[in-house]
Amino acid sequence: MEITEKGTPANAGREANFVAWLIARCQEDKGLAARLRRADNPSTEYQCWETLAAWGVDLEREGQRLPFATVAAAIARAKPPANGRLSLGRAVARCFDEGNQSDQAKTRLRRLLACDELAELCRVLRPMLTLIESRVAQPLDYARLLKQLVDFGRASAGGNDTWLQRIRAQWAQDFYGQKPEAEAGEAA
């Protein structure tokens, strides 16, 4: 199986290569896209396992399987033309007219940030991704999201609260606005 597509840098990580390949394949193969969409349901998730296993995902390890299945289902539903640049935090804010000032947006972000385990995070994230797909025209950065989910899974399994906090802080920072370095650079 060819795992890289044109436009994907040779040094791109596994997550970026998977996302690029998946976006291209979902455009061409409607059957594959239909099987991947079923990955959101635990009863039918097994229909995407052939694809995940081909990418070296250990299907017995939830920490590997869930991030890839969650992102694969989101890509199959959204059908983006390419991987986007929009972060998860910004996308949640853009779902509402008031942006990051919206009480609904803040509630959704807080629910996301309250997750301590990967399985819980993916359960909370699935409907959020559907909402983003329906309300935000700009595509998500699925490669970055997948990397964050994989890291979250490793950190929660290993009890590494520092990494969990780092990922949560990235989502919150993106939701609430510019990074401090960017603001300092703009003031100069």
C-alpha positions in Angstrom: 0.0 0.0 0.0 1.3 3.4 -1.0 1.1 5.6 2.1 2.1 8.9 0.8 0.3 11.1 -1.7 1.5 14.0 -3.9 1.9 17.1 -1.8 2.7 15.2 1.4 6.3 15.9 2.5 8.6 12.9 2.6 9.4 13.6 6.3 5.8 14.0 7.3 4.7 11.9 10.2 2.6 8.8 10.1 -0.5 10.9 11.1 0.0 13.4 8.2 0.6 10.6 5.7 -2.5 8.7 6.9 -4.7 11.8 6.7 -3.4 12.7 3.2 -3.9 9.1 2.0 -7.4 8.9 3.5 -8.6 12.2 2.0 -7.4 11.1 -1.5 -8.9 7.6 -1.1 -12.3 8.8 0.2 -12.6 11.0 -2.9 -12.2 8.0 -5.1 -13.7 5.1 -3.2 -17.2 5.6 -1.9 -17.3 2.1 -0.4 -14.3 2.8 1.7 -15.7 6.1 2.8 -19.0 4.4 3.8 -17.0 1.8 5.9 -15.0 4.5 7.5 -18.0 6.6 8.5 -19.2 3.5 10.5 -16.1 3.8 12.7 -18.0 6.2 14.9 -20.3 3.5 16.2 -18.7 0.9 18.5 -20.9 -1.8 17.0 -19.7 -1.2 13.4 -16.2 0.2 14.0 -14.8 -3.2 12.9 -15.6 -2.2 9.3 -12.7 0.2 9.3 -10.2 -2.2 10.8 -8.8 -3.4 7.5 -7.7 0.1 6.6 -6.3 0.8 10.1 -4.4 -2.5 10.2 -2.9 -1.8 6.8 -1.4 1.4 8.4 0.1 -0.6 11.2 -2.5 0.4 13.9 -2.6 -2.2 16.6 -6.3 -3.0 16.7 -6.1 -4.5 20.2 -4.8 -1.3 21.7 -7.6 1.2 22.2 -5.0 4.0 22.5 -3.9 3.4 18.9 -7.2 2.3 17.4 -9.6 5.0 18.7 -7.7 8.1 17.5 -7.3 6.7 13.9 -10.9 5.4 13.8 -12.3 8.8 15.1 -10.4 10.9 12.6 -11.0 8.4 9.7 -14.8 8.7 10.4 -14.6 12.5 10.5 -12.7 12.7 7.2 -15.1 10.2 5.5 -18.1 12.4 6.6 -16.6 15.8 5.9 -15.0 14.8 2.5 -12.5 17.7 2.6 -10.5 18.3 -0.6 -7.3 18.5 1.5 -6.1 18.6 5.0 -7.0 22.0 6.5 -5.2 24.4 8.8 -8.0 25.0 11.3 -7.3 23.8 14.8 -9.9 22.1 17.0 -10.1 25.0 19.4 -10.7 27.6 16.7 -13.2 25.3 15.0 -15.3 25.0 18.1 -15.4 28.8 18.5 -16.4 29.2 14.8 -19.4 27.0 15.2 -21.2 29.9 17.0 -21.9 33.4 15.9 -20.4 34.9 19.1 -17.2 32.8 18.6 -15.3 32.2 21.8 -17.7 34.4 23.7 -20.6 32.0 23.1 -21.8 30.2 26.2 -22.5 27.1 24.1 -19.0 27.1 22.7 -17.4 27.5 26.1 -19.5 24.6 27.5 -18.4 22.4 24.6 -14.8 23.3 25.2 -15.0 22.7 28.9 -16.5 19.3 28.3 -13.6 18.5 26.0 -11.1 19.7 28.5 -12.7 17.7 31.3 -11.8 14.4 29.6 -9.2 12.2 31.3 -9.4 9.1 29.2 -9.0 8.6 25.5 -12.3 6.6 25.1 -14.2 9.4 26.9 -12.5 12.0 24.7 -13.4 10.3 21.5 -17.0 9.9 22.6 -17.2 13.6 23.4 -15.3 14.5 20.2 -17.4 12.6 17.7 -20.6 14.8 17.9 -18.4 17.9 18.2 -16.7 17.0 14.9 -20.1 16.5 13.3 -21.1 20.0 14.5 -17.9 21.5 13.1 -18.4 19.8 9.8 -21.9 21.2 9.5 -21.2 24.8 10.6 -17.6 25.6 9.6 -16.6 25.8 5.9 -12.8 25.7 6.5 -11.5 22.2 6.9 -9.8 21.0 10.1 -6.2 20.2 10.5 -6.9 16.5 10.8 -3.3 15.5 10.9 -2.7 17.8 13.9 -5.9 16.5 15.6 -4.9 12.9 15.0 -1.4 13.5 16.5 -3.0 15.2 19.6 -5.4 12.2 20.0 -2.5 9.7 19.8 -0.5 11.7 22.3 -3.5 12.1 24.6 -3.9 8.3 24.5 -0.3 7.7 25.3 -0.4 10.3 28.1 -3.6 9.0 29.7 -2.4 5.4 29.6 0.9 6.3 31.1 -0.5 8.6 33.7 1.4 11.6 32.3 -0.7 14.5 33.5 1.9 17.0 32.1 1.2 15.9 28.5 -2.5 15.8 29.1 -2.4 19.3 30.3 -0.3 20.4 27.4 -2.8 19.0 24.8 -5.7 20.6 26.7 -3.8 23.9 26.9 -3.3 23.8 23.1 -7.1 23.4 22.5 -7.9 26.2 25.0 -5.3 28.5 23.6 -6.6 28.0 20.1 -10.2 28.5 21.3 -9.5 31.7 23.2 -7.2 33.4 20.7 -3.7 34.2 19.6 -0.7 32.7 21.2 1.2 35.0 23.6 4.3 35.1 21.3 2.1 36.3 18.3 0.5 39.1 20.5 3.9 40.2 21.7 5.2 40.3 18.1 2.2 42.4 17.0 2.7 45.0 19.7 6.3 45.7 18.6 
